[in-house]
Amino acid sequence: MIDMVDTVMAQVRFQQLDGALNESWPPDAATTPDRPRIPVVARVVYAHAGEERLEGHATRWSGRSVFVSPGRQRCRNGTLGVSVDAADVERAQ
């Protein structure tokens, strides 16, 4: 049981340290309303894991920032989504 707890805690520590380097949060992120979901692919660059193409849905956007929620899993850093620059997001085919 202790080994399993240690393994889970190691993963949590890794996820907390592996933040997205290209995050772009707008000043009004807390008040930006949800919009109809648009299927997208976002380029997310993580500190430890490197670059990932994240398939998901754009649910909020404001200015040059787009909030992307992954389709089937959490983001690599354990969060429910990531806000990145619009230049790092493209519509899914």
C-alpha positions as CSV (number, residue, x, y, z in Angstrom):
1,M,0.0,0.0,0.0
2,I,2.8,2.4,0.9
3,D,4.5,1.8,-2.5
4,M,1.2,2.7,-4.3
5,V,0.8,5.9,-2.3
6,D,4.5,6.9,-3.0
7,T,3.9,6.3,-6.8
8,V,0.7,8.4,-6.8
9,M,2.4,11.2,-4.9
10,A,5.3,11.1,-7.3
11,Q,2.9,11.5,-10.2
12,V,1.2,14.4,-8.5
13,R,4.5,16.1,-7.9
14,F,5.5,15.6,-11.6
15,Q,2.2,16.9,-12.8
16,Q,2.4,20.0,-10.7
17,L,5.9,20.7,-12.0
18,D,5.0,20.0,-15.6
19,G,3.1,23.2,-16.3
20,A,2.4,24.4,-19.9
21,L,5.1,26.8,-20.9
22,N,2.9,28.4,-23.6
23,E,-0.1,29.2,-21.4
24,S,-1.8,32.4,-22.2
25,W,-4.5,33.5,-19.8
26,P,-6.5,36.7,-20.6
27,P,-7.1,39.3,-17.8
28,D,-10.8,38.5,-17.9
29,A,-10.5,34.7,-17.8
30,A,-12.6,34.4,-14.7
31,T,-15.6,36.2,-16.3
32,T,-15.3,34.9,-19.9
33,P,-18.5,32.9,-20.5
34,D,-18.5,29.4,-22.0
35,R,-19.4,29.3,-25.7
36,P,-20.5,26.4,-28.0
37,R,-17.7,23.8,-28.1
38,I,-15.6,23.8,-31.3
39,P,-13.4,20.8,-32.0
40,V,-9.7,21.9,-32.1
41,V,-6.2,20.6,-31.9
42,A,-3.9,22.7,-29.6
43,R,-0.1,22.8,-29.4
44,V,0.9,22.7,-25.8
45,V,4.5,22.8,-24.7
46,Y,5.2,21.2,-21.2
47,A,8.2,21.9,-19.1
48,H,9.3,18.2,-18.8
49,A,7.3,16.2,-21.4
50,G,7.9,18.6,-24.3
51,E,5.4,19.4,-27.0
52,E,2.0,17.7,-27.3
53,R,-0.8,18.1,-29.8
54,L,-3.9,18.1,-27.6
55,E,-7.2,17.2,-29.2
56,G,-10.2,18.8,-27.5
57,H,-12.7,21.5,-27.6
58,A,-12.4,25.3,-27.5
59,T,-14.9,26.4,-24.9
60,R,-13.8,30.0,-24.1
61,W,-11.8,32.6,-26.0
62,S,-11.0,36.2,-25.3
63,G,-8.6,38.4,-27.3
64,R,-5.6,36.1,-28.3
65,S,-6.3,33.4,-25.8
66,V,-8.3,30.1,-26.3
67,F,-9.3,27.8,-23.5
68,V,-9.0,24.1,-24.6
69,S,-10.6,21.2,-22.7
70,P,-9.2,17.8,-23.7
71,G,-11.6,15.4,-25.2
72,R,-11.0,12.2,-23.2
73,Q,-8.5,12.9,-20.5
74,R,-7.1,15.6,-18.3
75,C,-4.1,17.6,-19.5
76,R,-0.7,16.3,-18.8
77,N,-0.4,18.7,-15.9
78,G,-3.5,17.3,-14.3
79,T,-5.8,20.2,-15.1
80,L,-9.1,20.1,-16.9
81,G,-7.9,22.4,-19.6
82,V,-5.3,24.9,-20.7
83,S,-5.5,28.4,-22.1
84,V,-3.0,29.0,-25.0
85,D,-2.4,31.6,-27.6
86,A,-4.8,31.4,-30.5
87,A,-1.8,30.9,-32.9
88,D,-1.3,27.5,-31.1
89,V,-4.9,26.3,-31.9
90,E,-6.4,25.0,-35.1
91,R,-9.8,23.6,-35.9
92,A,-9.9,19.8,-36.0
93,Q,-10.4,18.2,-39.3
